[in-house]
Amino acid sequence: MKRGLAVTVLEAAPRVLARVTAPALSDFYERVHREAGVEIRTGEMVSGFTAKDGRVASVHCANGESFPADFVLIGIGLVPNTELAEGAGLNVDDGIVVDEASRTSDPDIYAIGDCVMHAHHGFLQRKIRLESVPNALEQARAVAASITGRPIPAATAPWFWSDQYDLKLQMVGLSDGYEELVIRGDMAASSFIAFYLKDGRIIAADSVNRLGDFMAAKRLVGDRMEIAPARLADESVPLKLLMRAAAA
């Protein structure tokens, strides 16, 4: 939008950020983008494109609707490149399967990064492939420890970030399966943090322009702390004090 372009977002899911945030966060980000002049269309399945003079001219959707376009940016996620690993005879399952040391099925070969499938993530306690810089860095530390004969660092809560306009979204933990959402701060002022609870414990948090709170949230999620929703939402009590009380 800063370049004076008319932007249309075609999202296949029923809402933006549907895989990683609660509906309240999706509504917030959709509002922000629409206020900036972006047209957002959810539930749209792209079926093809029309070209003119060697350039894209329009985007077609499965419902028969078309959108004129001069430039198209396609975001479809990624498919892990495992061909080399498969050729080496390594265990592959939607990624190169590794253990807590990021060691593959061949004890002399390690793998790190987005192409890696954790056979059992130490913090999340499940099989998962994580796509983030912090995850790759954590895996690198595990590999270094393994090679040098030192103890493998314990896996921590995964975290991610996204900068959109002047909003810094920072996320820690995975919110899927949450039972309760607690908002701390003011969504209208674009300064808040959303906590996701399951069985009374904090399993994830989404922070918007709350850098200090996010550091505390990483600890809250990492320790799976149990804090009453009303106390979490009460900004008169600093998160650091809540952490101390919960840890006592």
WOZICOR-V573270 format. One record per pair of residues at least 12 apart in sequence whose C-alpha atoms are under 6 Angstrom apart, sorted by the first residue. I is the first residue (numbers start at 1). J is the second residue. D is the distance in whole Angstrom. If there is no record, write none. Layout:
# WOZICOR-V573270
i: {I | I}
j: {J | J}
d: {D | D}
This chain:
# WOZICOR-V573270
i: {7 | 8 | 8 | 8 | 9 | 10 | 10 | 11 | 11 | 11 | 12 | 12 | 12 | 12 | 13 | 14 | 14 | 15 | 45 | 45 | 46 | 46 | 46 | 47 | 47 | 47 | 48 | 57 | 57 | 80 | 80 | 90 | 91 | 95 | 95 | 95 | 96 | 96 | 97 | 97 | 97 | 98 | 98 | 99 | 101 | 101 | 112 | 112 | 113 | 114 | 117 | 122 | 123 | 123 | 157 | 157 | 158 | 158 | 159 | 159 | 167 | 168 | 168 | 169 | 169 | 170 | 170 | 171 | 171 | 172 | 172 | 173 | 174 | 175 | 178 | 178 | 178 | 179 | 179 | 180 | 180 | 181 | 181 | 182 | 182 | 183 | 184 | 191 | 191 | 192 | 193 | 193 | 193 | 194 | 200 | 201 | 201 | 201 | 202 | 202 | 202 | 203 | 204}
j: {38 | 38 | 39 | 40 | 40 | 41 | 44 | 42 | 43 | 44 | 42 | 43 | 44 | 45 | 43 | 42 | 43 | 42 | 61 | 62 | 60 | 61 | 62 | 60 | 61 | 62 | 60 | 69 | 70 | 95 | 115 | 105 | 105 | 115 | 116 | 117 | 116 | 117 | 117 | 118 | 119 | 118 | 119 | 119 | 142 | 143 | 136 | 139 | 136 | 131 | 129 | 155 | 155 | 156 | 173 | 222 | 172 | 173 | 171 | 172 | 209 | 208 | 209 | 207 | 208 | 206 | 207 | 205 | 206 | 204 | 205 | 204 | 204 | 204 | 196 | 197 | 198 | 197 | 198 | 196 | 197 | 195 | 196 | 194 | 195 | 233 | 233 | 208 | 209 | 208 | 206 | 207 | 208 | 206 | 226 | 224 | 225 | 226 | 221 | 224 | 225 | 221 | 221}
d: {5 | 6 | 5 | 6 | 5 | 5 | 6 | 5 | 6 | 6 | 6 | 5 | 5 | 5 | 5 | 5 | 5 | 6 | 5 | 6 | 6 | 4 | 6 | 6 | 5 | 5 | 5 | 5 | 6 | 6 | 5 | 6 | 6 | 5 | 5 | 5 | 5 | 5 | 5 | 6 | 6 | 5 | 6 | 6 | 5 | 6 | 6 | 6 | 5 | 5 | 4 | 5 | 5 | 6 | 5 | 5 | 6 | 5 | 5 | 4 | 6 | 6 | 5 | 6 | 5 | 6 | 5 | 6 | 4 | 5 | 5 | 4 | 5 | 5 | 6 | 6 | 5 | 6 | 5 | 6 | 5 | 6 | 5 | 6 | 5 | 6 | 4 | 6 | 5 | 5 | 6 | 4 | 6 | 5 | 6 | 6 | 5 | 4 | 5 | 5 | 6 | 5 | 6}
